[in-house]
């Protein structure tokens, strides 16, 4: 290797060792700077005889170009490396899963209430709402359950201020007071029609809501839900109750072969009265009778308290437990789970 080739090699090696642009500039100065080795060689040309000058000059020039090319390559390589390092540092891993926002959802009992409202709505029932703090009159007396009636003892509840000493206000023990409240409003709205002897539009309503009793175990909660139903007109019979309720249960549980049983019972506000049991033909509960509602033909005294003539108006009522329906629908065996507010439980119904 001649001296110039060795020089170029040495420049390449030094440039390669430069780890930063500043190092590289220092290395460049060693060869191309004012006192650099190439520059010195150029200067030495002047001392040569004319006939050698030309060939020597061309050789040095070639070496100079080779050093400059090596410098340019190394500059580019350092710039590339810096860019790569910067890209790496700023890299976003788009494959990481995002932070999720919690999803809200309706409570399972609310889902049931919506379902009940939509099914009865499709059968022409209105949806009514009423107070949870109720008077003794609407909760008991107007429903043919006078003060000393033994049926009251099954409805132990929470008494609150208001009302009279003898008949304080209370947290309603059932949604049945809505029968009276709604019917009275309905009758008031249609009073002139009724007085003129015209046919009053039928009362067809459901009233879902919260109810309260002093009761607490796996199937009873001090606060629970009920949904009242009432259909009163001039020609409404038990047959209609059976039809409507059977249709409702089959739709609610999406089971066409579900069977209903009307078991004779007693409620002060209906006569005759029946408890409604359902039986699934398939699934884990197949064959068992499960009570889902109380029902009956509205008692004449109750019809009277609605402001209607029991000789002319007749109908049926029912009261069911949406909590119970929710347990059956989802296979939940402890009612208290619905009201503990544990998100791990509730999130399953979203
Ligand atoms: N209110 C009754 C209860 O809570 C249930 C009930 C029975 C409602 C018969 C009715 C009915 O409307 O006709 O036990």
Boltz pocket constraint, residues with backbone or C-beta under 6 A from the ligand:
constraints:
  - pocket:
      binder: B
      contacts: [[A, 173], [A, 174], [A, 175], [A, 176], [A, 228], [A, 229], [A, 267], [A, 269], [A, 270], [A, 274], [A, 293], [A, 294], [A, 295], [A, 296], [A, 297], [A, 316], [A, 317], [A, 318], [A, 319], [A, 320]]
      max_distance: 6.0
